[in-house]
Amino acid sequence: NKFNWHNQFRFSADYFHTPSTIEELKEILNFANTNKQRVKVIGSGHSWSDIAVNSYSLLKIQPKCHLISLDNLSKLIFIDFENKTVKVQAGIKLFELLDLLQKHKLALPNLGSISKQSLAGAFSTGTHGTGIKFSILAESAIEIELLTANGEIINASRIHNKSIFFAATVGLGSLGIITSIKLQCVDFFILNEQINYQFFDKQLLNRLPQLISDNDHFKLWIMPHTNRCKIWRQNVTQNESNCSKFQQMRLYYDEKITANIWCNIIMPNTPNFLKPLVIRSTGPIVYNTYISSNICDSYYKILNLKYIPLHAECEYSIPIEKSIEAIEIVNNWIIKNAPIVNLPIEIRFVCKDNFWLSPCYERDSCFITILIDNPNRKLIEQVFENIEKLLEPFNARPHWGKTHFFNASRLQNLYPKFNDFFNLRNELDPNQIFVNDHLIRVFGLKNEDDIDNNNNNNNNNIDYN
């Protein structure tokens, strides 16, 4: 049994596999397909949603499922230095890929806040960074190999099998198993990062369009229950890294020690009704909104946060032109109704793309993220449900790797290619071996509880343990 990053969901299955070859993967799929069993691939377990979970909760466990880790399918396949393309097996972790690329003076165009995820997992859930000049991380993919339920490997790219490429690359793991990815890389680069505190007010909100367009990467942290915020401006520079050991120690202190004290000591021992007062008085100090910095460093050291405390999280993308109104509505609601929101409200901006189930499909987007550190999961879900309802009039789309409550009837109206995806999914996986509770809800699939009933026929001749 394995748990996800926030210890909310358990990855439980009858068989756990760590295949080292594609042939081993095919054998697993053939066995599961023949016996109408289910298959789920897990990456680093960093999703807050139950997207890769066989059991919906800690109490409900569905039988006869194969859980597959691609950790042993994480090798470099080739590098084309002239075209700056790299092909890797899909199980490689992002941090491993970044180290590999740096050795060859290459880089990914953009990153999110962490790099612990598997490459295929990050792509499949629509993981993103920030910067209106950049799309989600999957935009760097130019070709994938997809192993389907019947054991067929499909090569899909932006030129060949385009429908499968734009569906499966951000496919929630529902069309098959991505076994390799060819990436378009860029030259390794340095970023200049300027962090400043600001008053969170109308004046700042009115400056948002300019801040978004003037910077390669821009994001905003709003301190809940206060009038303070912290802004990041990160831009490519020709300067060399100037992050001294003192600055590195300060960054470590800022993001790990103080946040750890805040999340693990101060907030858990503060009654809910006192939390807004505690946040107003100590939060800005803990999150250093009164301190500015200006450093240059490797792009991944700048874009990745040094420390992220355990927390629950929901995130929604809205059309970028509706950003200001939506941000104000969410922040005002939290001030009045949600004292348990005790971590910064994160605002990021991402360029549109063409992936069928991407939160940014055909629209430049603003992402609004709510983070809570609190052991009361019922209260957290109540807050997240209310945030989702607040953003529904803005045609909000969920981040697939984070907590959300969407079902197929709502999603159909948000994704123009939703029905095409649904039909392709049924074509590639007719026996629903890649289905779980999450996907049944998202796609409105029939919950065939008897999908594993044939498993009691004692014809499991292959020992996968």
N, C-alpha and C positions, 0 to 999 in steps of 0.2 A: 504493500500500500504506500502511495506517495501523496503528499498534500501540495496544494498550490501555494504560491508565495505568501498569501495572506492567511493560510491555514483555514480557509473557508470551505474548500471542496477537496474531496479525497479522490485520487485516481486509483480505482480499484478494478481488478480484472482477474479472470481465471488464468490467463496466460500473459506473461510479460516477456517481451522479446527485445533483444538488442542486435539485430542483424548486421552483418558486416558486408554482405553482398546483395545485389539486386535479385539474384536467384533465390536467396533465403527469403527475401520479401515476397517474391512471387509465390513461393511455397506456402507462406503464411496466408496470403490472400486466397489462394486456391482452396486451402483447407477451410477457411472461414466461409468462403462463398459456397462451397459444396454443402456445408453443414448449416448454412443460413445463420451464422454467428456474426457478431459485430466486431469492428476494428476501429480503434482510435489511435492516432499518432500524437504523442506529447513532445513538447519541446523542453523549455525550462520551467514550465508551470507558472509563468509569470502573469497569466491572465487573471483578472478578477471575476470574469464570467465563467460559466461552466461549459465553455465552448469545446473543451477537449476532455470532458469528464464523462465517464460511463455512468457513474452513480450521481443522481441529481442532488443528493444531500448526504449528510453523514449517516442518515438512517435508512435511506432507500438505495439498495444495491441491486443492479440488474445482472443476471447471471450470463455466463458464457460470452465473455468479451475478450478480445486480444488487444493488449496495450503495447504499443510499439514505440521505442525510443530510437531515434536515428543518430545517437551519439557516435556510433561506430561507422556512420556514413557521413564523414565530415572532412573529407580530404580535398586538396586542390587537384583539379583535373588538368587545367592548362591556363597559361597566361599568354595573351597576345599583346606584346609590348607596343607594337606599332599602332594598334587600334585601341589600346588601353581597355581591353576586355579581359575578364577573368571568368572561368567556369569552375564552380565548386560543387561538391555534394551538399545536399540541402540541410543536413544535420549540423553543419558547422555553426558554432556560436558566433554572434556578431563580434565579440571582443577578439576571438581567434581570427576572424576574417580581417579585422582592422590591423592586427599585428602583422598578419601575412601581407597585406597590401602595403603597409608602411615599409617593410623590408624591400619592396620593389618600387618605392617612391610613388605609390598610388593611393587613392582614397575613394571612399564613397562620397557622393555629392552632399549628402545630408544625413543627420542622425537624430534619434530621439534622446530622451533623458538618460536612458540606460542602454547597455549593450550586452546584457546577460542572456537575451533571448536567442533561440536558434534562428537562423536566417529564414527558413521556410515558415516558422511560426510567426515571426515578425511580419513577413509579407502577407501571410494568409489572413491575418487579423487587421490589416490596414494600418499598421504602426506608422507613426509620422514624427517629424520634428517640428520646426517652426521656420517661417520665412516664405513670403508670398512668391518668391522666385522658385520655390522648390515644391514638388509634389510629395506624396507619401513615399516611404522608403522603397516600396515595390516598383516605383518608376524607374529605378536603376536596372531592373530586370529587362533583358531583351530576348531571352529564350528560356523555356523550362522543359524538363522532362517529367511527364505525369504518368505514374503507374496506376492504371484503372483497376476496377474490381475484378475484371476478367483476366488480369495479368498482362494486358497489353500496355506497352510503353508508347506514349504519344509525344512526339516532339512538337512543341507549340511555340510560336514566336510572334513578333509584331508583323510578320510577313506571311508565315504559313500557319494554318490552323489558328487564325486570329481569334475566333470566337472562344476557343478553348483557352487560349493564352489570357485574354482579358477577363475570362470568368474564373479560371483556376488559380491565377497568381494571387488574387485576393478572394479565395474561395471557401474560407472557413473550414478547410480540410474536408469538404463534403463531396468533392468530385473525384478524389483519388489521393495518392501519395506523391507529392513533389519529391523527386529523387535528386535532381540537380538543377542548378540555376546558373545561367550565363549573365554576367553583369557588365554594364557600361560604367567604367570607373573614370576618375579624373586624376590629374596630377595632385600629389600630396600638397596640402596647403596649411597655412597658419591663419588663425583668426585673432583679430583684436576684439576683446570683450570690454565693454563699458557697462558697469552696473551702477545705477543711481536710484536713490529714493525720491519719491514724488508724493505730493498730496493727491489722493484719488478724488478728483472732482470733475466738474463739467469741462474745465479748461483742458485737462489731460485727455478726456474722452474726445474732445473736438480735435485734438492733435493726432489721434490714432491713425487716420488715413495717411498722414505724412510720415509718421514714425514707421508704419508698415512698409510704405513704398521706398523710404530712404535707406533702409537697412537690409543687408542680406538675410539676417536672422533677427527677429524681434519677438519678444514675449513679455508678458506682464503678470506679476503676482499681486493680487489684491489681498491685503491682510483683512480677514473677515472681522466685522464689528469695530473697525477702525476707519480712519480717513487716510490711511497710508497705503502705499503700494511700492513695488520694486520693479524696475524695468531693466531688461537686458537688451543691449544693442551689440550685435556680433557681426563683424565684417571682415572679409578677406583682406589680408595685408601682406606686403612684401617684407615687412620687418621680421626679424628673428624672434624666437621665444624669449621673453624677458621675465618669466615667472620665477622669481627668486625662491630660495628655500624658505625664507620668511613668509612670502606670500602663499607658498604651498601649505605651510603650517597653518596660516590663518584661514585658508580655504577649508582645510581639514577641520579646524576648530569651528568655523562657521557652520558647515554643513553636517558634521557628524556629532561632535561633542555637545554643542548647544541644542541641536535638534533632538538628540537622544535624551537629554535631560528634560526637554520640553515634552516630548511625546511619551516617555516612559516613566517620568516622575511627576512633573507638574500637572499635566492635564488629566491623567488617570485618577489623581487624588483630589481633583477639583469638582465640586457638585455642578451639575449642568446649569443651574440658575446663576452660578457665579462665573461661568466660563467667559461670557462676553467681557466682564470686568477684568478678568485675569488677562485675556487676550489683548484688550486695549492697553493695559498697563505694562505688560511684559513681552507680548508677542513681537512688537516692532524691534525690541532689543535682541530677542532670541534670533529672529530672522534678519537681523542687521539691516533693517530698512533705513537706519540713520548713517550707514557707512557706504561710501562709494568706492569703486575700484576701477582700474584701467590696466589690463594686462594683455599680453600676446602669448599664445601657446598653440600647440597642435590642435587641429580642429576637433578631434574626438575628446580631448581633455577639456575643451571649452564647452562643447555641446552636451557632454555627459555630466550629470550631477555627481558630486563626490559621495553623497550619502542620501538615501531615501528611506525614511523610517517606515515601518510596517503601517499600513493604513488601508482603508477601503476607498474605492474610487469609482466615480461615474464620469463619462465624458460624452459630449454631443457636439456635432458639427452643424453649423447653421450657415446660410449664405452670408458672405462677408459684408455685404451692404447692410445687413441687419444687426451688425455687431454691437454698436453702441446701445441701441434700445434693449437688446437682449441682456447685455452685461449689466445694465442698470437695474433691470427687472429682477434678475437673479440675485444680485448683491443686496438690493433692498429687501427682498423676501427673506434672505438669510439673516439679515440684521434683525428683522421683526420676529422671525419664526424658528430659527435653527441655531440655538446656542451651542449645539454639539459640533458645529462646523468649526474646527479649531486649527486647520491648516490652510495655507494660502489657496485662494481661488486662482487657478492658472488659466491664462488666456494665450492661445497661440494661433498662428495664421498659416494656411497651407494652400498651395496652388491646385487648381483643378486637374483631373486626370480622366482616363477612359476605362478604368477597371470597373466592371459591371456593379460590384457590390462595395466599391470604395465609398467611404463617407464623403469624399470629395468628387464623386463622379459628376463631371460636366459643370462643376461650380467651384469657384474660389471660396474658401471656407474659413470661418472662425471657429476654433475649438474652445469650448468652455468646460473646464474640469473642476469637479468638486472632490475634495479629499477630506476624509475624516479619520481621526485616530480615536476609536472608542470601542470598548468590548461589546456594547449593546447593538447587536446586528439588526434587531427589529427596528430600533430608532434610526439606524443608518438607512435601512431600506425605505422607511417612511420619508426621510429627507430626499433620497434619490428619486423616489416616485413623484414627489412634488416638483422637483427640478425638471423631471421629464415632462410633466404636465405643463409647467411654465413655458417650456421651450417648444412644445408641440405646435403652437401657432406660427412658429418660425420655420416649420418644416425641418425640425431637428432630426438628424440621423445619428444612430448610436455608434460608438467605437466598439467593435466586435469583441475586443479583449477585455472590456470593462462592464461593470454591472449595468444592465438595462432590462426593460420589461416589455419590449416590443414583441409583437406577434406578426404573422404573415399578413393579416388583413390590413394592418397599419403600414407595414413595410412596402406593400405593393404600390402604394401611392407615392412613396418617397424615392423609389429606384426605378427609373424607366425601363431597365433591362431585367427587372425582377422575374417576370414570367418566363423570359428567355432562359434565365439562369435555372429556374425551377425545372423547365423541360429538359435542359441539358443535363442537369443533375440526375433526373430520372432515367435518361438515356444511358449515362455512364455508370450508374449504380442502381440497376433495376431491383436488386434484392435488398437495397438499403443497408448494406453492411457498414457504410461509413456514418450512419445515423446515430444520434444520441438524443436525449431529452431536449437539449438546447436547440438542435437543428429541427426537431419535430415541431417545436414552437415557432421557430423563425420561419420555416418554410410551409407550415400548415400541413405537414405530412401525417398520414394515418399512423397512429401509434400501434404498430403490430406487436402486441405483447407476446404473441406466440412465435416471434421470429426465431427464438432459440428452442422452441418446444421439441424440435427434432434432436436436440443435443442429448436426450436421455436414451438414445438408441444404442449406446455403448459402441459406436463406430468411430470413436476418436483414436485412430490408430497411430497418430503421430504424437510423440511426447515433446511438447514445446517448453517444458519447465527448465 
